[in-house]
């Protein structure tokens, strides 16, 4: 039981340092009236603006700035 709790805590802490981003173009393609006509034959090129894409990115890079914990002298 302790091992399970420890593993869950480690996973939660590791997940807090990472980010996941998902993007797709399906809604934009559906809303564009120029994309209403689609190619009739397989292999026929599709306009770049009408191409449907779904992408996901997993990143562990930290974009935050470091926090300065040094105490500033006060005039007390």
N, C-alpha and C positions, 0 to 999 in steps of 0.2 A: 504494500500500500504506500509506504514512504517513497519507494522508488518511482512509482507512478506519479505521485504528486511532484517529486523533484523533476521528473522529465517534463511534466506539464509546465512547471515554472520556468524551466530553461527554454522551452519552446516559446512561451509567451514573451520572455525577455528578448530572445533572438528575433522574434517577429516585430517587436517594437522598433528595431533598428533598420528594418527593411521597408521598402515601399513597392507596391504593385500598381501598375497603371494599365488600363485597358481602353482601347479606342477602336471604333469602327465607323465606316462611312455609309452604312446602309440607309440611315435616315436622310442624309444629305442627297444621296442618289435618288431615293424615292421622291423627294421634294423637287428635284430638278426636272422641269418639263422637257429639256433637251435629251434627257436620258430615257424617255418613254419608249423610243424605238430601239430595239436591241438587235445585234447581229443575227442573221438567219442561219448562217453556217458555222459549224465548229471550227475553231482556229481563226476566225475573222477577228481583226483587232477591235478593241473597245477604246473609246476616248478615255484619257487619263482622268478627267473629271467625273466619268461615269463608272469607273472601276470600283468594285466593292472590295474593301479590305477590312480585315480584323487583325489587330495587333495587340500584343501584351508584352509588357516589359517588367522585369523583376530587378530591382536595384538594391544594393546594400551600401551604396555610396551616401555619405553624409554631406548635405549641403549647408548645414547650419554653421554658424560662427561659434568659436569657443567662448565660454562664459568666463569673465574675469572675476575671480573670487578674492582678489587682494583687497584688503581694507584700506580705505582712503583715510588719511589723518583728518581728524575733526578739530574744531576750535572750541572744545568744551572747557 
